[in-house]
Amino acid sequence: MEPNRLTPNQLAGWNLRRARKLRGWTQEQAAEQLEPFLGERWSVAVFSAAERSIDGTRVRQFTADDLHAFARGFELPITFFLAPPPWSDDAIGHAGGGQTSGRLEYLDAIFDLPEAARKRLLSEVVEMSADTTRALRRWGENFAAMVAERERAVEALLEVREER
């Protein structure tokens, strides 16, 4: 592997440590928190080796399942585990070689959406917003009717009270 290349697996290992430190957990505590999501409990040695993947000597091959488990266990988005270290200007690419991405290009690939996906997502959000607005209007109408009924009931009770 080229000396100035980081792989997404190395980034995941580095961010695994960062997430653990963010939560203030030991490796043992993190292993306990992740166990329900990983389906197994990692030993401290396994956890330590995974975190040291950034070194590049022995890089753990994380799976999409692992990233999902990390996101659930640490309550962080999956993209958190793919973000490059702020101090790194290394290119990011596949361990087997091939083209690499610069830091900004890589971040765009993780966090940005292609135009077609952006339009589809916007359309879905607009539709959900319209559905929510219609539901709130119905709720408001129902609430107004409930308040009016309550006011009539209170007025009727007050009339009965005044008659006594």
N, C-alpha and C positions, 0 to 999 in steps of 0.2 A: 504494500500500500504506500502511496505517496506520502511524504512527511507532512504536507500541508493539506491533508484531506481528512475531514471528519465524516463518519457515516451517521445516518439517522439512528442506528443502534447505539453508537457512542453518545449521541445527544440524549437518548432515552435514559441511558445509565447515569449520565451527569445530572439530568433533571430528576431522576428518581431520588438521588441524594439530596438535591435541592428541595424537593417536596417534603422529604422526611425532616430535614432541618427546619423548614418553614413551619411544620406542625410541632416541632420540638420533641420528636420521638427518637428513641434509640432504634437501632436496627431490629432488635427483638420486638419492640412495640409496633414498629411498622409491619413486621412480618405477621404479627397477630391481627392487625387491622386489615391487612390484605388477604389473609387466609380465606375468608368467605368468598372473595371475588376470584382468587386464583385457583381455588379448589384444592390447595395444598398449603402447608406452612413452610416457608423458606427458612433455612437455618441462617444464623448470623453469617456464616462463611459464604453461603450462596448470595445473601444480600450484599455483603461486602464486595464480592467478585462482580456482581451486577453493577454496583455503583462505580467500580474502578474501570468499567468499560471505556471511559473517556481516555484512559491512558493508551489504549490501542494495542496493548500486548495480548490480552485475551478479551475479546469483545463478545459479550453475550448477544445472542440473536433473539431479540425480543419479537414477540408476535403481536398481531392486532389484538388478540385476546388479552395479552399481558397489558398493553396500553389501556384497554378498556377497564381491566381490573385496577390499574393504578388510578385512573380517573375516578372510579367509583370509591376506592378505598381512601384516597386523599381528598376527595371532593374537589377536584380540579378538572378543567377541560383536557381532553386528550391532547390538544395542541400544545399545552403546557409542557408535555414530555418530549415534544419534538423541537422546541425552540433552541436555537444555538446560544452558547454562552456569550454574554455581552463583550467579553474580552477577546473573543476569537474572530479573526479575519480569514480563517481557513475556509477553503472551498468545501462544499458538502456534496457528497455523491455516494454511489454504490461501492461497496467494498471490493467488488470484482473488477472495478475499473469503469470505463465509459466516461461520459461527460459529467462535469460537476456544475454546481450552481454556486454563484456568489451569495453572500449573506442576504442581500435584499431580494434577489431573485428567489432564493429558497423561502424567505418569509412570505413573499407574494404567493408562492405555491401552497403554503400551509394556510394562510389566512384569507387570501383573496378568492373570489369566485369568478369563473368564466362568465362572460356577458350573458349567455343563454340561461345559465343557472341563476344569475342575479335577477334577470327578468322574471323567471318562473317563481323564484322566492318572493319577489316584490308582489307579484300577482296573488300569490297565496296569502301574504300578509294583508294585502288590501281586502281580499275576500274575508279573511278572519276578522278584520277590523269591522267590515260591514255587518257580518253576522253578530259580532259583539254589540255593535250599536243597536241593531234591531232587537236583540235580547234585552238590552238595558232599557230601551223604550217600552217594551212590553212589561218589564219589571216595574218601571216607573208608573205606567198606567195602572197596573195591579196595585202598586203601593198607594197611589193616589186614591184609588177606590177603597182600599182598606182604611185609609186615614179618614176619608169622608164618612164611611160607615161607622167608624169609631166616634167621630165627632157627633153624628146623629144619636148614637147610643148614649153618649155623655149628656147631650142636650136633653134627651128623654129622661134620664135619671135626675137631672137637675130640675126638670119640670115636676116630676113626681115628688121630689124633695120639697119644692116650694109649695106644693099643694098641701103638704102635711102641716 
